[in-house]
Structures are given as C-alpha cells and as structure tokens.
Amino acid sequence: MKRILYILCSILLLTGGLSAQAKKKGADHHKDMREKVRAEKRAFLMRELSLTAGEVDALMPVLNELDDKRFALWRSTETLGRRVR
C-alpha cells in the first residue's frame, strides 16, 4: 500500500513540475505584457483625465521613459538585494 502511495506521489510531483516548466515564457511575453500595460495606461489617461488623443500621444513618451527608468532601477536594486542576502 505504501509503495503505491509513493508511486502516485512521485508521478504527481513529476507531472506538476513539467506543467510548471511549460508555463514559462520568454522575453517576448514580457514585451507583450509591457505593451498591453502601456495601451491600458493610454486608455486610462484618455478616459479619466479627459485628454485628447494628441495630448496623450505627446505625454506617453515621457511616461514610457519614466517607466523604463523605474524598471531599470528596480532591476538593479533587485540584484543588489540578492547579493546582500
């Protein structure tokens, strides 16, 4: 009985690990998500602040640059934090 239980547990662990590996995406997924967030941000600015498309087009490069710098800063502090631990 224990042997069957061990076999079932090991099968479940192996298949769970394989499905977790299959869900990993590459850099393309991150770029797609970043573009999706930027599109949602653009729509939010137009809707909530009542900005025109031209005003949002002028503002988005500044906001995108700010987000890129914020992300780069976060990544650098993340690697530094790993070294400290």
N, C-alpha and C positions, 0 to 999 in steps of 0.2 A: 504494500500500500504506500509506504514511504517512497519507494522507488518511482512509482507512477506520479506521485506528487512532485518529486524532484524533477522528473522529466517534463511535466506540464509547466512547472515554474520556469525552467530553463528555456523552454520553447517560447513562453510568453515574453521573457526578458529579451530573447534574441529578436523576435519579431517586433517588439516595441522599439528596440534600438535601431532596427533597419528602417522603420517608418519615420523615426526622428531624423535619421540621416537623409532620407528622401525629401524632407521638407525644407532643407537648407537651400537658399537661393544665392545667386551670385551678385556681382556688383550691379548688374542690370536691374535687378529687383529693387535695389536701393535707389537707383536713379529714377525708376518709375514711381516709386513712392514719394520721392522728393518732388517730382514734377506734379504729382497728384496733390500734394500738400500746397504747393505754390498756386495751383489752379483754384483750390478751395479758398486760399487766403485772398486771392484776387476777387473771387465772387463775394466773399465776406465783406471786403472793403467797399465794393460797389453797393452791396445791399445795405449794410449797417451805417456806413458813413455817407451814403448817397453821393458817391463820387461818380463822375462820368468815366467812360472807357479811356478817354485821353488822359485824364488825371491819374487814373490807376496805372496806365502804361508808363507815365512819367515817374511814378512812385515805386513801381515794382523793382527796377534795377537797384535802387538804393536798399530796399528791404531784402532783396536776394543777396546782395553783398554783405549786409549785416548778418543774415542767417549763415552764410558761408563762413564768415569770420568767427561767429559764435560757435559753429560746429567744429571748426579747426581748433579753437581754444579748448573746447570740451574734450576733443580727442587728445590734445597734448596733456591736459591735466589728468586724463584717464590713465595714460601710460605712465605718467609720473606717480600717480597714486598706486599703481601696481608695483612700481619699484620700491616705494616706501613700505608697503606691506611686506 
